[in-house]
Amino acid sequence: MLTVADAAELLGVSSSTLRNWDRAGKLKARRHPMNGYRLYEKAEILVLREAIANYGPSGTDEPSGGKHEDDNSRK
């Protein structure tokens, strides 16, 4: 099991991003039984890291911002 900080470091995102993904249901955290801290399965984080490497943190293969080439022609 990984802490928020350890999982965030592996993914190359901030701890707050990881918590936001958890709240949004994109990632499932377990809770430590004694202190309630979020914990993540290492295997799940490694799968997510691979997806980020292939598609980016937004989960799409769009460039940052998700804009298409023809978006500017509509202005």
Secondary structure, DSSP 8 states (H G I E B T S, - for coil): -EEHHHHHHHHTS-HHHHHHHHHTTSS--EE-TTT--EEE-HHHHHHHHHHHHHH-TTSSSS-TT---GGGGGG-
